[in-house]
Amino acid sequence: MSTIVRRLVLTIAFFVAIGAVPVGESLATACPNCKAANETDSLKPRAYMYSILFMIGMPAMIFTGFSLSFWQMSRKAKREHHLAAEETAAGQLSESLSDRFSQ
């Protein structure tokens, strides 16, 4: 990997990490109706918690999916490049051998 690409990737990763850190602490409160509804039913707070956890985990799952697909595509491209190079080398070798034996 060239140093320019590596530096660009590290810079992007740095700014993403800085953006992920909350700047100030804030207290999140629910509206009064939501709070009252969650206090009366024992299953709603748990369902609400699981929906939040699902939403928090979704970006990581999407990022992992894209990362795996790009990794597989790069492996496939590298494999095809090596096969093309081997075929070119084999073709040049067979041409040089046929020229040598035909003389």
N, C-alpha and C positions, 0 to 999 in steps of 0.2 A: 504494500500500500504506500503510495507516495506521501511525502511529508505534508504536502498541501492538503490532500484529502484527509489525512489523519488530523491535522490541525483544525480543519473545518468541522469534522465530526466531534472533536473534543470541545470546540467552542459552542456548537449547538447543544451538546449534552450539558455543558456548564449552565447555559442560559435556561434550559428546560428544568434543571435541578433547582436553580435559583427561583424560577417562577413557581415551582411546586411548593416552596416553603411559604407558609402564610406570614404576611408582613406583621399584622397585628392580631391580637387575640380578640375574638368577638364572641359574645354569648348569643347563641341561636335559641329563640323561643318560638313555640308554636302559637298559632292563633288560639284564642280562648275556647272556641268550639272544638278544635282538634284536641286540645289538651283535655277537655272534659270528656270527649268521646273515648280517648285513650285510657283515661282513669277508670271509666265505668266497665270496660270490657277487658278481661285479663289476656285475651289472645291478640288484640290489636297492637299493643306495644311490641310484642315479639315479631309480628308480621311486618310492622313498620321497620324494626331493626334489620330484619333479613332483607327487606327491599333496599335499604341503604347499603348494606354490605354487598349486595348484588351490583348496585350501581358503582360502588367503589372498585369492585373487581373487574368490571367490564373493560375499562381502558387497558388494563394489563393483559387481559385475554385477547383483545384486538391487536395490541402491539406484538404479543407473542405469535399470533397467527400470521401477521404480515412478516415478522422476522423469519419465521420458519419457511414461509413461501419464498422469500428473497434468497435465503440460504440455499434452498433446493434448486432454485433457478440458477444461482451462481455455480453450484456444483455441476449441474447439467451442462451449462455453457463451457465450463472448464473441461469437462469430459469430452464434449464435442470438439473443442479446440485441439485437445491432445490426439483424438482419433484422426482429425484432419491433418495434423502435423505428421503422424505416423504414416498415413496413406501417401502423403506427398513424399516423405522420405523413402518409402517402399517403392513408389513409382520412379523416383530418380535413381534408386539403386538398380532396379530392373532395367532401366534404360541404359545405364552405364555398363551393366553386365552384358546386355544384348549387343551394344556397340563394340565391346571388347571382344566378344566371341564371334561376331560377324566379320571381323577383319581378318 
